[in-house]
Amino acid sequence: MTAGQNACLQEEGRNQMSHAHARSTASPVTPPFSPVLLLGMALKPLRPAALQPLFDAMLRVVRRRHPDILERMADYADKPVAIDPVDLPFVILLDPDPQQPRLTVRREIDPAEVAATIHGPLEMLIALAEGKVDGDALFFSRRLVIEGDTEVVVALRNAIDGAGIDLIEDISQELGPLARPFKGLAGAAIGLVGRMREDFETLRAAIIAPAVKDVTNQGARIAQLEGELKQLRKAARRGGAA
C-alpha cells in the first residue's frame, strides 16, 4: 500500500470515527444473499463459546506459521480490533499483542472496547486475509467498512500483506497424516459452496430482482404523480388569484 493510499484510507476512517462510539444495531454493510448467510442463520442459536476452540486453533496455526504478522503489530499491542462478518451472528475480537495474542468469539462487542472495527462479508474478509483481493478497492467501494482508528487497521493490513496466508494449506500442514483427506474435504466443500453461490444468484435474479424493479417503477410513478400534483396546485393558485 502506498503512502497516498494510506492517507486516503486514514481520512476515510476519520470521517467514520464518530460511529465507533455509537454503533447502531444495523451493520454498515448489507449481508449478501449467499450460502454463508444461511449458515449464519443456522448458527444463531449456538453460543459463541462453542466456536472458541476453532478460533484458538486458528490462532495457534498463525503463530506457528506466520509469527511475523503479530511481530509487526507490536506497536499496536494495546489496540484490539473487532472483525465483524456481517453474514454471521458473531463478532471476532483480535488482541494483537505479540506476547499474548487472543482471538475471541463474541455475540457482540461494545465499540468502546476496541480501537477499530472491520465490517464485511465472511468471504471477503477471508480473501483479504489471504491476499486474494485488492483491499483498497474493497474499502473504497464500501464492500468492507472501517469504523474507528484507521491507523491500526492499516497496520494490520500491511502486516498480513505478502504473508502468504492460505488457511487450507496452513491448517493441513498441522494435521500430519490427515492433511490429504482434509484437503480433499475442504476442496469439495469449496466447490459445493461455489455451486450454491451460483444457484443463489440465479434465485436472486429470478425472485428478488423483479421485486426491486417493481419498487423502482413504483417510485418513479409516485414521483411523476407528485410532479403532476404540484402543477395542478400551481394552476389552482393562479386561477384563484385571477
N, C-alpha and C positions, 0 to 999 in steps of 0.2 A: 504494500500500500504506500503511495507517495505521500509527501508532506501535505500537498494540496488536498488530496483525498481525505487525509486525517483531519485537516482543518474543517473541511466541509461536513464530515461526519460528526465532529465535535459540535459544530454550530447547530446541526440538526438536533443533536441531543440536548443542547442548551435550550432550544425552543420548546422541548418537551419536558424540561426539568420539573415544572410545577405539577405535572401529572404523577410524578414519582411519589409525592406525599399525599395524593388524594386519588388513588387508583379506584376507579369505579368497578362494579361487578362485571361490566361488559368489557371484553378484551378489545384492544385497538385493532386487532387483526381478526377478520372473519374466518372461522374454520372452513376449509374446503370440503366439499361433498366427496368423501373418499372412504376406502375401507378402514383407514385409521380412525375416522370419526365414529364409525360403527363399533370399532374395538373400544374406543373411549367410552361409549355408552355402556358397553358390556362391563367395563372395568369400574364404572361409577360406584357400585356398592362395595367394592373392595377397599379395605383400609390401606392407606399408603404404606404402613409398616410391613404389610405382606410383600411389598415390592422392594423393600430396602435391601435385602440380601443381594438382589440382582445388581443394584447400583453400587453396593460395596465391592462386588466382584469386578464390575467395570472399572472402578477407581483403582483397584489393585493392578489390573491389566495396564492401565495408562501409566501408573507409577513405575511399573517394571519396564515397559517397552518404550515409553516416551517421557522419561523423567525431566527432560529439558523444558517441557511445557510449563510445569509448575515452577521450575527454577526461574524462568523468565517472568513469572508473576510475583517474584519476591517483593517488589516494591509496592504491590497491591495486596499483600497478605491479609490486611485488615479490612478489605473491601469485598464482602461477599456479593455474588451475582445470582440473581434468580433467572432461571431458564424456564419459560412458560410455553410448553407445547399446547397450542390453543385447541387442538383437536383431542386432547386427553384431559381427564378430570383431576390432574395434579400438577404441581409445580416442583421443579428441582432446584435446590439451594446448593450453590457451589461456594465452598470456602476455599480460596486458592492458596492458603498458607502452605508453602513447600514442606514445612516440617510436620504439620498436622492437617493435611487437606481432608475435606469432607464433601460428600455428595449425598445430600439428604432429600428424601421424597416427602413432600408435604401436600396437604389438601389445598392450602393457600398460604400466602406469605404477606405479612404486613410490609408495605413499601419502606417503612422506617427501618426495617431490619437489614435492608440491602443497599448497596451503593448504586446498583443498576439492575434493570430487568430487560431481558430479551424475549419478545413475543414472536411466535411464528409457528407454522405447521411442523409437526414432528419430522416429516420427510425433508423439509428444507433445513431444519436445524442439524440433522444428521449429515446431509450433503455439505453443509457449510463446515462442519467439524472435519469432514474427510477431504475438504478442499476440492470438491467436485463442482462447485458453483461459484459464480462471481459474487462475493459478499457485498461489494459496493452496489451492484445492480439490485440485489435483494433489498438492501436497506433503503436505497433511494426510490425504489418502486413501492416501498412500504409493504412488501410481502413479509419482511421482518421489520419489527418496530422496536426501537430502543427507548427506554424511559430511565431517567436518572443520569448518573455520571458517565458520560460517553467515553471519557479517557480510559476508564478501567475496561470498558468493552473493546475499545481499540487495542489495548494491551493484550487482552485475551485473544482477540482475532489475530494479532501479529504473532502471538505465542504458538497458536495452532497452525498458522500458515506454514506450509512446507514440512510439517512434522511427519507426514506420510501416514496419517491415521487411516486404518482400514479395519473397521470394527470386526468384520467376519474373520479376516486374516489374523488380527491381533488375538481374538478370543480363541480361535482354533489352535494357535501356537501354544496356548496354555493347557490344551486338552490332551496332549500326548497321543496315545493310540486312538482316541475318539475324534481326532481332528478331521479325518476324512469323512466319516459319517456326518459329523456336524456340518461340514461344508456342503455336503450333499443335501441335507435337510434345509440349510439356510438358502441354498440356491433354488430349491423347489419352492420354498416359502416366498422368496422374492419374485419368482416367476408367477406364482399364484396371485400375489398382490398386484403385479403389473397387469395381469388379465382382468382382475377385479376392477382396477382403476379404469381400464378401457370400457368395461361394462357400465361402471358408474357414470362415465362421461356420456355414453350412449343414452342412459336413463335420464341424465340431467338434460340432455338436448331434447329428448322426446317429451319430457313432462314439465321440467322447470322452465326451460327457455320459452315455450309458448305462453306460459303464465306471465313471465316477465314482459313478453311482448304485448300481451293484453293490457297489463298495467300501464306500460308506456303509452300505448294507444289511448287508453282512457285518460291518462294525464294530459296528453295533447288535446283531446276533445274537450276536457274541462277548461284548459287554458283558452281554447278557441271560444267556448261559451262565455267565459268571463270577459274576454275582449268584446264580444258582441253585446253583452250586458252593459259594459261601460259606454259603448257607443250609443245604446238606447237611452241611458241615463243623461248623457250629454245632450242628445236630441231633445229629451223631455225638458231639460233645464232651459235650452234655447227657446222652445215653444212657450214655456211659462213666462219667460222674460219678455217675449213679444206681446 
